[in-house]
Amino acid sequence: MNRWPKFIIVLLAFVLGSSSLPRVYADSQKDWHLGMQAYSFNRFTFYEAIDKNKALGMRYIEGFPGQSLSKEKPDIKADHNMSPETRKEVLQKLRESGVKLVNYGVVGLPNNEAECRKVFDFAKDMGIETIVSEPPEDAFDLVDKLCKEYGINVAIHNHPKPSHYWDPETVMKVCQGRSPRIGACADTGHWMRSGVNPLEALKKLKGRIISLHFKDLNEFGSPQAHDVIWGTGAGNARALLTELAGQNFKGVFSIEYEYNWLNSMPEIAGCVSFFRKVAAELSSTEYKDVFKKDVSNTVMTPGSWAFDAEGVLSPTPSGHGDIWTKERYGNFTLELDFKVPEGGNSGVFIRTGSIENWINTAIEIQIHATTDGTKHGQCGAVYDCLSPSKAAVKKPGEWNHYIITCLDNKIYVNLNGQDIIDMDLDLWTEPHKNPDGTKNKFPTAYKDMPREGHLGFQYHGNPIWFKNLKIKSFD
C-alpha cells in the first residue's frame, strides 16, 4: 500500500474548496508542539499561512520578517515593525483561527539595544515565546540581559555553511555561561546540506535545544538537496525524534518545507502524519492494563472470559460472546499479543459507539490465521474496508504482536514490527463504499463513524488467546 496518496487526495480537496476544517489534533507526546514556519508559505500572505496551518490541524505557527500581511493589505509586512493597531488585528486573526504565534525569526539581533528592544517588545506584545536569530557573538551579553528581562527565549539558528553557526560546536560555544533562555533552533535540513549528521548534532546540543526547524531531505551533503515528506528521505527522521524524546526535549517543531512552494500542502500533510504517528509511539504517557485480572472492568456475559495464571485472556469452555471495555477511548495506542489456531478467526474492535449495536458502530482490526481470507479479511485488515500492505502474521499457534494507534481520522496498524495499515477515515465518504469503488457492508460512511468508544475483543466461535493488553490514551 502506498502510504501517502490517500492523504494527498484529502488535502487537495481542502485546497480546492472544502467547506469544513479538520479539528486541531491532540498532542500525543506531552510538551511537543508541532507547527508551521510561515516561510513554507512565503509565496502566500501571513493570513493565508495561518489558514493553511489550521487546515493541517496544527495550533502553532512561527512567523518570519517580511511576509505580506494579507491579500487586502499586501504592503504591510507581518513583522516587528507593525503598528500597534495592526498587531491587535493579527492577534484577533490568530484567536479566531485557534493558532498561536509561538516563534518569530530568523530575525536580526545586532549589538544595539534599541534595535533589539524593538524585536523583544514585539515578541512580548504578540505572546511569542522564542525569537529565532543568528546574533553576532559580541551581542550575546545584551541578548542574554534582554532574555532575562522579558522572559523570552532566543534560539540560535544554523543556516548552511558558510554561515557563522552552521557547526553545532559554534552554537554550544556561544551558549556557554549563558542563561537557559539562550539555546539552539536546530535546523536539521541545513545541517544535512552542510554535511553535518543531524543526529550527532542533536546529541552535541543536548540541553540547549529550544526549538527546531525540522526537515527531511532527499540526499545528504548537497547544497541542492530539497525537502521531502518526513521519514522518506536521508535524514533518519525517526531516529531524530527518538533522540529528542530521550533528551526529554520540550518545545516547538516548526515545519519549514522549502520545496514545491505553490503546491506543498499534500507533502506537508505527510510530514504531519509521520510526526503524529512517531510522537504517539514515543509518547511519555504511561501504558495501563486494558483489563483487570479479575475482569471486573469488562462488559461481557458473566463467566465468558478469564485470565489464566500466566496472564493469558481467553474465552472459557462454557463461555460465548465478546468482551468489552467499560471505558471509552478516542486517541490511543493499544498494544497486545494474540494467538490463534489453524483456521482461527477473531478481531479487535476499536471506538465502538454502542456495544449493543457494535456491528454498525465499531471498526474491526481483523485477526485471522491466514493472509488470504476474504477481501479485506486478512490478518491485519480493517475488516471489509482496507487490506494490509503486506503479510506479517506468524504461523497458527505462534504469538503475534499488534500495535494499533488511533489519532483522530488516522488509524495505524503495526503487526510483528511491520507497518501494515495507514488509514485515513476521512477518505471513506460514502456508506457501503470504499475509496477504490469496492463495496463494504457498512451503512455508515467511515468518516462518520464514532471517533471514540469501547474496545472489544471478538469470540468468533474459535479459540483465541490474548495477553499483555496495554493502552495509553492521548485524550
N, C-alpha and C positions, 0 to 999 in steps of 0.2 A: 504493500500500500504506500503510495506517495504521501508523505506527511503533510505537505503544505498546500496543494492546490485547492482543497476544500475551504481552508481558511481564507485563501486569496479571493475565492468567489464571494464569500460573505463581505469582506472589506470592500471589494469593488462595488457590490450592491449598495453599501453605505455611501461610498464616494459619489455614486451616480444618483443618489437621491433617496436613501432610506428615510422613512418618516419617524423612526424611533431610534433612540440611542441606547446602547447596552449599559447596564448598571455598572457602577465602578466596582472593580474587583477587590476582593478581600486580600489583605496581606497575609500569606501563609507563613512566611518567615518573619517573625516579630522583629521590628526595628529595621527591616529592609524596605525601602521605599523606591518604587520604580516610577520614573517619569521621563519626560522628553526634554532634551536640549533643543530649544526652539530653532537652533541653527540647522537642524534636519529639514526644516521647512523655510529656509531663508529665501526661497522663491515666492513665498506667501507672506502675508501680514502676520503680526503677532496675534491678532484676534483669530485669524484662521488657524494659526498654530495651536491656540488654546482649544478651539473646536475639534481639531484633529486629535489632540491629546485626550479630550473627553471621549471621542469616538472610539479610541483604543482602550478605554476603560481605566485610565490612569488618573490619579489625583494630583500629581506633582508636575511642575514644569520649571525649566531653567531658562531664563531669558538671556539674550546677548545684546550688546550695544549696537545700535544702528538699524535694527529691523523696523520697517514701516509699521505704524500702529494698526491701521485698518484700511479697508478699501475706501472708506469715506474720508479718512484723514491720512493719506499716504505720505504727506510731507512731515508729519510728526513722527519722531523716532521713539521707539519703546526703550528708553534708556534713562540714565541718571540725570539727564538734562530736561526731563519732562517737567512741566509746570505742576504746581500743587493741584490745580483743577483736573489736569489730565491724569495725575496719579490716582485721584479719587475715582475717576471714570474707569481706569484699569482695574482697580480693586473691586469695583462693582461688577465688572465683566467676569472677573475671576470667581467672585462669590456666586454669581448666577450659574456659572459653569461647574461649580464644585471642584475647582482646581486651585492649588496653592502655588504661588510663585516662591519657590523654596531656595533656588540658587540664582546667581547672576554672574555672567562672565563669558568669555575671557575679557576682562576689563583692566585697563592700566591703573596701577597704584604707584605713582612716582614718589620720590623722596621730597614731597611737597605737601605740607599738612593741609593747606586749603583745598588742594585738588583731591586729596584722599578723603577729606571730610565730605565732599560732595557725594562721593560714592557711598560712604558709610551712612550719611543722612538719608540717602535714597533707600538703602537697604533697610534701615530702621522704619521708614515710612511704609514700605511695602511688605514688611514682615519677612524679609529674606533672611535666611539662616546662615548662608555661606556665600562669600564673594570669591569667585574663581579668578585668579590673576597669575601673572609672572613678574612680580616686582623685581626691580634691581636689588642686588644684595645690600646696597647701602641704605635701602628704605626699610629694612626689617625692624629696626628699633622703633620707628614711627608706626609701622603697621602693627607691631605687637602691642604697642600702647593703645592704639585705637581698637584693636580686637577686644582688649580687656575693658576698655571704657564703654563700648557699645554692646558687648556681649554677642558679637558676631564673628564667625569664623572666616579665615582666609585660607583657601586651598590652592596650593601651587600647581599649576597645570604644566604638562610637558608636551609642547609642540615637538615635531620631529627634529632630528639632527639637521642643521647645526644650531638649533635654538639653545638657549642657555641651560634649560632644565630638562633636556632630553634624557640625561643619565640620572637614574634614581639616586645615585650617590650624591649628586649635587643637591637634590631636594632634601635629603637627610642632613646634609651639612648645614644648610641654612635653617633647618628646624632645631638644631641642637641648642639647648639652653632657652628655647622659646616656650611660650605658654602652649597648652594643648589645643588652643584655638588656631594655631598655625600648623598646617599639615599639607597633605597631597590631594590634588584632584587627579587621580590616576587615570590617564588616557591609555587604555590597553591597546588600541589600534595604532596610535602614534608610536608606542614602544615597538610594535611589530615592524613598522616602517623604518625605524631606526636600528633594527637588528637586535633589539633588547627582548629577551624572553620575558613575556608579561608575568608568568608565574613566579619566576625568580625575582622580578621587580616588586611584586606584591609582598613577597617574603621579606625583602630588604626594607620595605616601608612599613612593616608591621608596627601597629601602634600609632602611626602618623597618617593613616589614610582617613580623610574626612568625607570625600565623595569620589565618584567615578564618572568618567565619560567611557562607558563600556562599549566595546566593539568586538567584532569578529571579522577578520579579513580573509580574502581568497588565497593569499600567499604571505609568506614570512620574508622579511628583509628587503622588500621592494618599495621604493617611494611611490610607485604607481599602483600599489595594492589597493583594492577597494572593498567596501563593506559588503558583507553577506549576512544572511539570516544566522543568528547566533546558534552555535552548535554545528554548523555546516562548514565552517572554514578551518583555517590553520591555527587559530588562537587557543584551542583547547578550552573553550568557554566553560564547560562543566567543571574542569579542574580549577579554574579561577574562582568560580563561585564556591566550590568546596573549600578552597584555601581561605576565602573570606569568612565562610562560616566557622572554620576552625580558629580564625583570629577573633571571633566574636565581633566582627565588624557591625557597626550600626550607622546607617546613613543612607544616602541617596545614590541610586544608579540612574544616571541620565543616558538615555539612548541618543547617541549622536550618529545618525545614519547619513553618511556623506556620499551617497550614490543613488543613481536613478531618481534624481532630485524631484521631478514632477510627478512621479508615479510610485513613490516608495512606501505608501501605506500598507500594501499587502505584505511586503518584506518586513516592515517594522512590526506588523501584527504577528509574523512568525517569531520575531525576537521576543515579543511579549509572551507568546505561548511557551516558548522554550524556558524563559525565565521563571514563569509561574510554576511550571512542572518541576524544574530542578529545585526551586526555592521550597516547594512543598516537600520534596524528598529530603532536603537538608534542614527542614524546619526544626527549631529547638523545642517546639511543642511536644510534650511528652505523650507517648502512647499509653493507652489504658486498655484493660481487658474488655472485649465486647460483651462477654457473658460472665457472670459469677459462676463459680464451680458448683454451686447448688442450684443453678439455673433459675434463681428466684427473680431475676430481672428480665424474664423472657415472656413472650406471648406464644403459647402452644397448647395443644391438648395435654392435660396433665399426664406425666409419666412417659411422654413420647420420645424425649431425647434425654441423654445423660452423659456426663463426663465419666471416664474410667479413671483408674488410679494413676495412669500415665498422663492424664490431662487431655485425652482424645475425646472429642464430642461426636456422638453418632446416634442414630435412631435406635431405640430399644427394640428387642424382639417383638414386643407387643405394640409397639408404637406405630403411629401413622401421622401424616401431616407435616407441615413445615414448621420451622422455629424462627421467631422474630424478636427483634429488639423492642423493648418498650420505648427506648429513646429514639428520637428522630435526628437525622444528620443531613447537612446540606453540602458544605465544602469539607472534604476529609480525605485522608489516606488510610485505606484499610489493607492490612497485611494478614495473610493466613496461609496455612498449609492444608492441602486436601489430598485425598487418595480415593481412587475408585477401582473397582474390579473390572475384569473383562466385560465389556458391554455396559458398563456403568454410565449413569446419566444423572445429573443434578444441576444446580445453578446457585448463583449468588444474586439476590435481589437488592437493588440499591434505590434509595429515595422513593420508597413505596408510600404513596399518598394515603392509601387506605388498605389495611390488611384484609378487610372483608372483600374489597374489590381489587385485590392485588393484580389480577390478570390485566387490568386496564390502567393501573396507576404505578406499576413497578417496571424498572428496566432490569433485564436479566443478563448477567455475565455468565455465559454458558460453561458448565463443567461436563465433559464428555470423555469417554475412554478413547475416542478416536479423533482423527483430524479430518475425516472425510464424511461427516454427518450430513444432514440435510442442509440446504442453502442457509448460510449464516447460522449454522447449528454446530460448527466445530468447537472444540475446546478453545475457549478464549474469545469466542464471538460475542458481540452484543446481539442477543438472540433475535433472529429474523430481520436484522437491520444492517449489520456490518460484520464481515468476516475478518479474522485476524490476518495480519500482514504476512505471517509465517507460522509454520507448525512448530510449537515449542513444548507440547505436552510430553511427559515421560510415559513409559510403558505402564499398562494397567498393573496395579499393586505397588507402584512406587509413589513416594510423596512428591507433590508439586508445590510450588510457592507462587502465590498471587500477590501483586501489589496493584490495588485499584485506587485511583485518585480521581476525585470529582472536584472540579473548580468551576463553579457557575455553569457555563454552557459546554465546558470541555470534560471529556471522560478519557482517561488514560489507563491502559491495562498493560502490566508487565507480567509475563509468565516465565518463571525459571530464569530470570535475568535478561529476558528478551522483550523489548518494547514491541507489542503486537497490535495495540489499538490506540489510535489518536482520533477521537470522535468529537465533532462539533455538532451538538444537538440542534443548533440554530439552522443547520442545513436541511433538517427533516421538517419541511414546511407544510406537508400535506398528510392527512390521515391515509393509512393503508398504502403509503408510497415512500420508497427510499429515493435519495437524490439521484441515483443512477437510473431511475424509472422502474425498477423492480417493485413488486408488491410486498407488503408485510401485513400482518394480521391485526394491527393495532388501530383502533378507531380514533385515537388521538394523535395528532402530529407530535413527534418527539420534541419539537421546540416548545410545545405547550405542556409537556409532562412536568410533574412536580419537581422543583429544584431542591426539595428537602423531604425527608421521610424516613421510614423504618428500614432497617436492614433485615433481610430474610435469607434463610438457607434451606434449600429445597430437598424434600424427601420425594423422590420420583418412583418409589417402589423398588429401588435398587439400593444395595449397601453403599454408604458414603461415610467418610471419616474426615473430620476437621480437627486441627489443633493450632495452637499459637495464634489465636484470633485477637489481633490488636488493632486499635484505631486511634488516630489523632484527628481532632476536629479543628477547623480553622474559622468557624463562625463565632 
